[in-house]
Structure formats: C-alpha cells, structure tokens
C-alpha cells in the first residue's frame, strides 16, 4: 500500500481528475495549499505599493492505493498536470503501513478498495 501525494496547479485539477477517472481511480482527497519552488513567486502592485508574493496557490491531492495501482495513478497525475512549464508540481510516494475502513473495520488492501 502506498500514499501518493501530489502538488499541482489549481487550473490542472479538472484534467488530473479526468485522467484518474479514466484509469478507474475515484478515491482521493483534495486540499488547497500554498507553496513555491523554482518559480520563486512574483511581484505585484496594490495601491501603488510593490510587494512580493512568494507563496503560490497549489492543490494537494492525496490518494491511497494498493501497490498494483501505483504506476497507473502516477501516470494519470502526470498526464493531467503536465504543461511543460516550471511549477507543474511534484509527486511524493509514501509507504502506507496500515489502512482501516471505519465503517466495516476492514484492514489493509481491502480497506483501500
């Protein structure tokens, strides 16, 4: 079992969800996030005052999958999120020690579904 965490541009969320649905991956958590990487933010002027915005809006997607679904999940995220520009995002793959479905008490691979 793995936990896949991806940070993507907000405008790419619909494309990523479509790519995941096409691979029959429907379970995910989506959260708004702030962050920056190589793009280092931008400058903006408001009422004549110049200020630096170095935390950009991102979307964090978390998907718990069984080991046999890891590659297709990653491929779907990449195909939906990639624009070829700096700031497309990152994907992290974390070992998942245990998963428990609260409703039924199922554990492990059965709980992820």
Buried (B, 14 or more C-beta within 10 A) or exposed (E): BBBBBBBBBEEBBEBBBEBBEEBEBEEBEBEEBEBBBEEEEEEEEEEEEEEEEEEBEBBBBBBBBBEEBBEBBBEBBBBBBBEEEEBBBEBEBEEBEEBEEEEEEBEEEEBBE
